[in-house]
Amino acid sequence: MIAAIVPSMAAGNTLPLLDGLSAMNVALLLANLNALAFDFIARQKTQTTHLNWYILEQLPVIAPARFEANIGKTKIADFIRDQVLHLSYTAHDLAPFARDLGYEGAPFVWDDADRRARMVVLDALFMHLYGLSEDDAAWILDSFPIVRAQDEAAFGDYRTKTRILAVLREINEGRLVGP
């Protein structure tokens, strides 16, 4: 699953558009739809390279009320929105979205290491929100051979899996810390 913020436009059935949500809810949904846990679920329902609307609407997303909970002293919704803001607002054309999230500053500089760290924390958080154990999360992460190959080529090990599982342990112990 690849989800993105795009301007309102006409689109076909293989580019489902969700409209009418507040920026605050868009940020939560965007994080959910881009999580590896959600991607794993989507792959179980999809037989092609396109995710048609009738499939998308059958997939389980985290209920909005779940985002209102805290992990430690950190409200999940606020944490996710901050990560999505940093990951999304890297160009001036998304300034309206950033303002709707309460941010008035300049776009964030693209930083591969920072982006990887933020995505790892979000992936671990969504594994937690989907109720996955560490063993289940490890099994799901092993089902992403391209991610593994890219990590092994770049770092010599499956770094994404190692880091997600470490962050998942922290979350399960009641600590939600950003990159």
C-alpha positions in Angstrom: 0.0 0.0 0.0 1.3 3.4 -0.9 -0.8 6.3 0.4 0.0 10.0 -0.2 -1.5 13.4 0.2 -2.5 14.7 -3.3 -4.5 17.7 -4.4 -8.2 17.2 -5.2 -8.5 15.8 -8.7 -10.3 13.2 -10.8 -9.0 9.7 -10.3 -9.8 6.2 -11.5 -10.7 3.2 -9.4 -7.0 2.3 -8.9 -6.3 5.7 -7.2 -8.9 5.8 -4.5 -9.3 9.3 -3.0 -10.5 9.9 0.5 -12.0 13.4 0.9 -13.8 15.3 3.6 -11.5 14.4 6.5 -9.8 17.0 8.7 -6.0 17.4 8.3 -5.7 15.9 11.8 -7.6 12.7 10.7 -5.8 12.6 7.4 -2.5 12.5 9.2 -3.6 9.5 11.3 -5.1 7.7 8.3 -2.0 8.4 6.2 0.2 6.8 8.8 -2.1 3.8 9.2 -2.3 3.2 5.4 1.5 3.4 5.0 2.3 1.1 8.0 4.0 -2.2 7.2 1.3 -4.0 9.2 -1.4 -2.5 7.0 0.7 -3.3 3.9 0.9 -7.0 5.0 -2.9 -7.1 5.4 -3.5 -5.4 2.0 -1.2 -8.0 0.3 -3.5 -10.8 1.7 -6.5 -9.3 -0.1 -4.9 -8.1 -3.4 -4.2 -10.3 -6.4 -2.7 -7.6 -8.6 -0.5 -4.5 -8.3 -3.5 -2.3 -8.0 -5.6 -1.8 -4.8 -9.1 -1.0 -6.1 -11.5 0.9 -3.9 -13.7 -2.1 -3.2 -10.7 -3.9 -1.7 -9.5 -0.8 0.2 -12.8 -0.3 1.9 -12.7 -3.9 3.3 -9.3 -3.5 5.0 -9.1 -2.9 8.7 -7.8 0.5 9.8 -7.3 1.5 13.5 -10.4 3.0 15.0 -10.0 6.8 15.6 -10.8 6.4 19.3 -7.6 4.2 19.7 -5.5 7.2 18.8 -6.8 9.1 21.8 -5.0 6.8 24.3 -1.6 7.4 25.8 1.5 5.3 25.8 3.3 6.6 28.9 2.7 10.3 28.9 2.5 10.6 25.1 -0.9 10.8 23.4 -0.8 8.5 20.4 -2.6 10.9 18.0 -0.3 13.8 18.7 2.8 11.6 18.3 1.6 10.2 14.9 0.6 13.6 13.6 4.1 15.0 14.4 5.8 12.1 12.6 3.5 12.5 9.6 4.2 16.2 9.5 7.9 15.7 9.4 7.7 12.9 6.8 5.2 14.8 4.5 6.1 18.4 4.7 9.3 18.5 2.7 8.2 21.0 0.0 6.3 24.3 0.1 3.3 22.8 -1.9 2.2 21.1 1.3 2.2 24.3 3.4 -1.6 24.3 3.7 -1.5 20.8 5.1 1.2 21.7 7.6 -0.7 24.8 8.7 -3.8 22.7 9.2 -1.7 20.6 11.5 -0.7 23.7 13.4 2.7 24.1 12.0 3.8 27.5 10.5 7.5 26.9 9.8 9.5 26.1 6.7 9.4 22.6 5.2 11.5 20.0 6.8 14.8 19.1 5.1 14.8 15.6 3.6 17.1 13.5 5.8 17.2 9.7 4.9 18.3 8.6 8.4 15.7 10.7 10.2 13.0 9.5 7.8 14.0 5.8 8.4 13.9 6.4 12.2 10.5 8.0 12.1 9.0 5.2 9.9 10.5 2.6 12.2 8.7 4.1 15.2 5.5 4.4 13.3 5.7 0.8 12.0 6.3 -0.4 15.6 3.5 1.7 16.9 1.0 0.3 14.4 2.1 -3.2 15.1 1.2 -2.5 18.7 -2.1 -0.9 17.7 -3.0 -3.9 15.6 -2.3 -6.1 18.7 0.6 -8.0 17.3 3.1 -9.8 19.5 6.8 -9.5 18.9 6.8 -12.9 17.3 3.9 -12.0 15.0 5.7 -8.7 14.1 8.9 -10.6 13.3 7.0 -13.1 11.1 5.3 -10.2 9.2 8.6 -8.4 8.8 10.1 -11.5 7.3 7.4 -11.4 4.6 9.1 -8.2 3.1 12.0 -9.6 1.1 12.6 -6.4 -0.8 13.0 -4.4 2.5 15.3 -7.1 3.8 17.4 -7.1 0.6 17.7 -3.3 0.6 18.7 -3.2 4.2 21.3 -6.0 3.8 22.8 -4.2 0.8 22.9 -0.9 2.6 23.7 -1.9 6.2 24.7 -5.6 6.1 21.7 -6.7 8.2 17.9 -6.5 8.3 18.1 -3.2 10.2 14.4 -2.3 9.7 13.3 -5.5 11.4 15.8 -5.2 14.3 14.8 -1.6 15.0 11.0 -2.1 14.7 11.2 -5.0 17.1 13.3 -3.0 19.6 10.8 -0.1 19.4 7.9 -2.4 19.8 9.4 -3.8 23.0 9.7 -0.2 24.3 6.1 0.6 23.4 4.9 -2.6 25.1 6.8 -1.5 28.2 5.0 1.8 28.1 7.5 4.1 26.4 6.8 5.9 23.1 9.8 7.9 22.1 10.4 9.6 18.8 13.5 9.4 16.7 
